[in-house]
Amino acid sequence: MNSYGQIFKDKYIKDATNVAESFLNNINTSKYDVAYSQYSEEVKDNSDSIQWLKAVKQLMTEFGKLEERKIVASKFESNIEELGDGFYVFIEYISIYKKVNQCNEYLILGQNDKIEWKILRYDFSYKNPELDEEYYQEQLSN
């Protein structure tokens, strides 16, 4: 790949990361309606905002206050099988919440026709605190 293309990929990842962090910050500061507004129109058309707001509020109650978050992977893709050609950024975080020590958060962002980054997907997983403690501590210390 030429350096010109890499510069654009890096910029796309940086811009999408700013949107992802704004989205996560809105969730972590109980601005759930603002976070929901950052989803793509396609996601909003296929989801129930009231149910999403209730679910994310319950999730944050279960997780507790965010204590630390770190990006462990990010990549740019120009095609996703289900969505076709476009500009997409995948970001993975390791996060520590007061009640959940080891949580992975995953976001997929895509550019809309107005060249704005929007959230296409937000997922998370977490493990039992006794499992893989070394892995998480190693990732956070890097």
C-alpha positions in Angstrom: 0.0 0.0 0.0 1.3 3.5 -0.8 1.8 6.0 2.0 -1.0 8.2 0.6 -3.6 5.5 1.1 -2.2 4.8 4.6 -2.6 8.4 5.6 -6.3 8.3 4.6 -6.8 5.0 6.5 -5.1 6.5 9.6 -7.3 9.6 9.4 -10.5 7.5 9.0 -9.5 5.5 12.0 -8.8 8.6 14.1 -12.0 10.3 13.1 -14.1 7.2 13.7 -12.4 6.7 17.1 -13.4 10.2 18.1 -17.0 9.3 17.4 -16.7 6.0 19.1 -15.3 7.6 22.2 -18.0 10.2 22.2 -20.6 7.5 22.0 -19.1 5.5 24.8 -18.7 8.6 26.9 -22.4 9.4 26.4 -23.3 6.0 27.6 -21.0 6.2 30.6 -22.4 9.6 31.6 -26.0 8.4 31.3 -26.7 10.5 28.1 -28.3 7.4 26.6 -30.5 9.4 24.2 -27.5 11.3 22.8 -25.6 8.0 22.4 -28.6 6.5 20.6 -28.6 9.5 18.2 -25.1 8.5 17.1 -26.3 5.3 15.6 -26.7 5.1 11.8 -30.2 5.7 10.3 -30.3 2.0 9.3 -29.8 0.9 12.9 -32.4 3.3 14.2 -34.9 2.2 11.6 -34.4 -1.4 12.7 -34.4 -0.9 16.4 -36.7 0.3 19.2 -35.2 3.3 20.8 -37.2 2.9 24.1 -36.1 -0.7 24.4 -32.4 0.2 23.6 -32.5 3.0 26.2 -33.9 0.7 28.9 -31.3 -2.0 28.0 -28.3 0.2 28.1 -29.4 1.9 31.3 -29.8 -1.6 32.9 -26.4 -2.6 31.5 -24.6 0.4 33.0 -26.3 -0.2 36.3 -24.9 -3.8 36.2 -21.4 -2.6 35.1 -21.1 0.3 37.5 -18.9 3.3 36.9 -16.2 3.2 34.2 -12.7 3.1 35.7 -10.5 2.6 32.7 -10.7 2.0 28.9 -8.0 1.3 26.4 -8.1 0.6 22.7 -6.5 -2.8 21.9 -7.3 -3.0 18.2 -8.6 -0.8 15.4 -8.7 -1.4 11.7 -10.2 0.2 8.5 -12.1 -1.9 5.9 -13.6 -0.8 2.6 -16.0 -3.7 2.4 -18.2 -5.7 4.8 -19.9 -8.7 3.4 -23.4 -7.9 4.7 -23.1 -4.1 4.0 -21.0 -3.9 0.8 -18.5 -1.3 -0.2 -18.0 1.7 2.1 -15.7 3.1 4.7 -15.8 1.1 7.9 -13.8 1.1 11.1 -13.6 -1.7 13.7 -12.5 -0.8 17.2 -12.0 -3.0 20.2 -11.5 -1.7 23.8 -10.7 -3.4 27.0 -12.6 -1.7 29.8 -12.7 -1.9 33.5 -16.0 -1.0 35.3 -16.5 -0.9 39.0 -18.6 -4.1 39.0 -17.0 -5.8 35.9 -13.2 -6.0 35.9 -12.7 -7.4 32.5 -14.9 -6.2 29.6 -14.3 -6.1 25.9 -16.3 -3.5 24.0 -16.5 -3.7 20.2 -17.7 -1.0 17.8 -18.2 -0.9 14.1 -18.6 2.5 12.6 -19.4 3.5 9.0 -19.6 6.7 7.0 -23.0 7.8 5.9 -23.7 9.6 2.6 -23.0 12.9 4.4 -19.4 11.6 5.2 -20.3 11.4 8.9 -19.1 8.5 11.1 -22.1 6.7 12.7 -22.3 3.7 15.0 -23.3 0.5 13.1 -22.9 -1.9 16.0 -21.9 -1.9 19.7 -21.2 -5.2 21.4 -19.5 -6.2 24.6 -18.3 -9.4 26.3 -17.0 -10.0 29.7 -15.5 -12.9 31.6 -15.4 -14.3 35.0 -12.8 -12.3 37.0 -10.9 -15.5 37.8 -10.4 -16.2 34.1 -7.7 -14.7 32.0 -6.7 -12.1 34.6 -3.1 -12.1 33.3 -4.2 -11.3 29.7 -6.3 -8.3 30.7 -3.6 -6.9 33.0 -1.1 -7.4 30.2 -3.2 -5.6 27.7 -3.9 -2.7 30.0 -0.2 -2.2 30.8 0.9 -2.0 27.2 
